[in-house]
Amino acid sequence: MKKIRIGIIGTGRIGKIHADNLLRNPQVEIVAVSDLFAGPELEAWAAERNISIVTKDSNELISHPDIDAIFICSSTDTHVPLIGQAARAGKHIFCEKPISMDITKTVSAIDEVKKAGVKLQIGFNRRFDHNFKRVQEVVQGGGIGDPHIIKITSRDPNPPHIDYVKVSGGIFMDMMIHDFDMARFVSGSEVEEVYAVGNVLINPDFAQHGDVDTAVVTLRFANGALGVIDNSRQAVYGYDQRVEVFGSKGSVVVANDHPNTAVISTADSIVSDKPLHFFLERYQAAYIEETQMFIDAILNDKCVPVSGDDGVQAERIALAAKLSSRLGRPVKVSEALELLKQSSVV
């Protein structure tokens, strides 16, 4: 049985999740992991999983002759140089989102990947969620006719630590970028224009770093459909992830996942469990499937399900939203880069 040999760069929460999911696949061997803070704790974690190499030097993984593919799970500012190095070394690449916070650097990284002829998959895991996949299948199969209105709700149970906010790139690039990708995925159309508004309603510290914690974006799609996305950094009842596509022949709606479907009805109340607490619980199966499909693409020389170009398009929409929020007007996705060059607001 052929095995794909993997190196993982960055062993924070998401890097370790990917490692454990990859180890479920009998056609995968994790050869090495690297992390700037590698030490005895990471060495013990790796030893439990029979991962033989633990290093602080990512170049050791990229240059390793026995490694076929690199998982980039380090901080966003490292993604572009690591993609370039891995591509030039002939390694296939899985990279967490976003590719970068600078669209020009993102495009240059994608160009290097294409030149090298290696595969690059971006970690938009929500495409692999069983609910959202079904929405996309129904829409693309014509089940609700022509899409007219797309509504996406994405609300976290708790806001991130302010130290994370400082380097996150803001709500549109960090959080809503998943929803921009989802909008493209379920609609089957590109976003042409966005109008974004945001406010600080949860934690005033967000404003000190030029960010908001609550935002709404309207979208105009190339196929004529309209969209609405709302994000909040704090939903006190849990992780809120819902999608609706309304079309000429009907609609398709998915609600939150819950620990169980029991509804307790009495004379006093009707009660059910809160939604699954956060993304690790809600998207556990989706994380597994996205890595399985990446490995399958390498083994069978298929196209990856989420390409570098998908990553570029989501970043372009996020940039347009960020500009729209600061400028107080709609922004066409096609004009965002030129506006960025002219403006000092982002």
N, C-alpha and C positions, 0 to 999 in steps of 0.2 A: 504494500500500500504506500503510495507516494505521500510524503508529508511536506507541508509548508512550514518552513522554519521562521520564527517570528522574533523580532526585537522590539521591545516596548520602551519608548522614551517618555519619562514622566510617570511616576507611580503614586500620584495622589489618588483621590477617590475614584475618578473615572478610569485611570490607568489600571488600577487593581480590579475594577469591575470587568474591564475588557479581558484582563488576564484570566480571571476565573471563568469567564464565558468561553474564551478560546480553548481552555483546557477541557471543556466538555466535548470538543471535536477530536475524534481519533486521528484525523488527518493533519493535526497541528502539533508542532513542538515549539515551545517558547525557549529559545536559546539563551536570551539575555535581557536584562532590564537595566535602564540607566536613570539616575535621578541626581540632581545637584546635591541633595541632602542624604545620599545613600550612606547607610551606616549599619550597625549591628541589627537594628530592628528590621530593616529591609532585607538584610541578608538572611535573617531567620524566616521571614515571610517567604522569600524565594526558595529557601531550602525545603520548606514544607511542600513546595510545588515542583520540586526537582528542576528548578531553574538554576543552571550552573554558574552563570556570569552575572555579577552585580557590580556596577561601576558608576562613577560620577561623570564619565566621559561619553557623551552620545556618539562621538566619532568612532569609538570602539565598536559600537553596534553597526553603524552605517558602513564601516569598512570591513566588517567581519565577512569572510568568504562563504560561511555556511548559513548566512541569514538571507532569506528570500524577500521578506517584507518587513516594513517598519510601521509600527503604530505610534503616531505622534500625539501624545496626551499631555504635553507640557504646556506652559503658559502661552497665550496667543501670540505674544511678541516674538516667540521662537519659531513659530510655524513656517514662515516663509523661508528663512535660511535652511531649516531642517528639510523642508520639501525639496529645495534645490540640491542640497547635498545628497539626499537619498536618491533623487532622480538621476543625478550624474553617476551615482554608484550602481545604477541599474536595479534598484530595489523598488518593489511595489509599495504603495503608501496608503495607509488609512490615517486621516487627519481629523481631529475634532474641530468643531465649528467655533467661531468663524475662522476662515483661513488667516485673515489678518484684519486690522482696522484701517488699512490703507488700500483702497481698491486697486491702485496702480501696482503696488507690490504683489497683491493677490494675482492680478493678471500676469505679471512676470513669472510668478511661481507656476501658474498653469501652463504657460508657454514652455517652461523648462521640462515639465512633465511630458507634454506632447512631443517635444523634441527627443526626449529620451525613450519614448515608446513604452513607458511603464504605466501601470494602472494606479489611479488615485480615486479613493472613495472618501466622501465627506460625511461626518458623523451626524447627519440629520436623522436621528433615531426614530422620530415620531412617524416617519413614513412607514415604519414597520409595525406600528401599533395595529392590533387587530380591528379596532373600531375605525380608525382613519383610513386604513387600507380598503375597508368595505365602502366607505364614502367615495373614495376615488374610483373604485370598480363600478359602482352604480352610476356615477356621473359619466365616466368614460364609455360605459356601455349604453348610454342614452336613456337610462331608466327614469330620469326626471326631466328629460327634454333638454332644452338649451338652458344653461345656468343663468340666472338673473341676479340673485343676491347670495353672497357668501358671508357667513358670520362665524368668527372664530373668537372664542374666549379662552384666555390663558392667565391664570392667577395663581401665584405661589402662596403657600401657607404662611411663610415667614420671610421678611426681607433679608437680604444677605448682609454680612458684616460690612461696616463702612469701609474697612481696609480693602475689601473686594470691590466695592463701588468705585473707589479711586482709580482702579486700573481696568475696569470692566469694559470700557468703551461706551457705556450708557445703556439705557433700557432698550433702545431700538436695535443696537448691535449685539447686545449680550442676551437679551431675553426674547424680544419680539422677532428676532431673526428666524427663530424656529417657526413662528407663525407666518412670516413672509414666505418661507419655503413651503409650508403647508398650503398657503393660498395658491401658489403655483401648482402644487401637486394635485389638489382636489379639483381645481378649476380647469386644468389643462391649458391654461392661457397665461401669457406674460402680463405682468403689472406695468401699466404705462404711466400712471400718475398717482401720487399719494398726497394726502393732507393730514398732517399729524398735529395733535394737541396733547399737552401733558401738564401735569401739576405735581406739587409735593404736598401730599395729604397724609402721609404716614410718618415720615421721619425728616425733620428739617435739615438734617445733615446731608441729605442727598443734594440739596440746592448748593451747598458749599463746594460741591465737586461738579457743578454744571449738569446735574442729572435730575430726573424726576422719578417718582415711584408709582405714578398712575398715568396711563396714556390710552388714547383712542386714535386710531388711524382709519381713514376711509381710503378705498382703493378704486381705481378705474382699470379694468382689464382690457386687453386688446380685443377680446371677443364681445365686448359691450357690457359684460357683467359688472356689478358693483360689489364692493366688499367692505366689511367693517371688522376691525380687530380691536379688542380691548384687553389691556394688561393691567394687573395690579401686583405689587410686590407683597401684598398681605391679604389673604382671604382667611378670616379667622376660623372658618369651618373646614379648611383643608384645601388640597390641591384641586383646582377647578379647571378642567380641560374639556371643552365642548366645541362641536362644529355643526353647522347647518348649511346645506346648500339647497336653495329654493330655485326651482326652474319652471319652465313653461308647462311641464306635465306633472309636476309634483315636487316633493322635497325629500331629502334624506337628512336625518338628524342623529347624532350620537351624543350621549350624555356621559357623565363621569362613571368611572369604574368604582365599585364598592367592595369591601371585604366579603360581603354576601348580599343576596338580593332580598333578605327578609324584611318585611314591613309589618310592624306591630301596631295594630289598630285597636284602640279602646275608646270608651266614652270620653276620655280626657284628651287624647292626642293620637296622632298617627306618626310613628317614629321609625326611622331607618338609620343605618350606620352612616357616618360621615364618609366622604370619598377617601380612596387610598391616599395616604398622608403626603407623599411627595413623588418626585420623578423616579427615584429608585424603585419604589413599589409599583407605580403605575406602568412604567415602561420596562420592567424587568425582562419580559419576553421579547420586547422590541430590540433591546440591546443584544440579546442572544442572536436574534435572527439577522441583524445587520452584519455582525461579524461572520456568521455562517455564510451569508451571501457574498461577502468579500472573499472569503477563502474559496468558495465555489467558482467565483469569477476568475481567480488565479488558476485553479486546477483545470478548469475547462475552457480557459481563454474566452470568457464572456465579457460583455460590457458590465461595469459596476453599476449598481442600481441608483447611486447618487454620485454624480460626476463632479469634477472640479468646476465645470461650467455652471452646475447647479449652485455651487458655493458662491461663485462670482455674482450670479443673478440675485441671490438673497442679499448679498452685501450691497449691491447697487440699490436695491429697494430700501435697505436700512439706512444708507447714506441719504437718500432722497427724503426719508422720513425725518431724519435728524435735522436736515436743512429746513424742511417744512416747519418743524416745531420751532426752530430758532427764528425763521424769517416771517412766520405767521401767515403763510400762503401756501396754496398747492404747489407741488414741485413735480415736474415730469422726470421720470427715471432717466430719460435720455439727456437731460440737461444737468443732472446732479454733479457730475464731475467738473464741468465747466464752472458751475456756480461755486463749487468748492475752491477752485483756483482764484475766483474773484472775491470770495467772501472771507471774512475773518471770524465768522460766527461759530464755526465748528473747529 
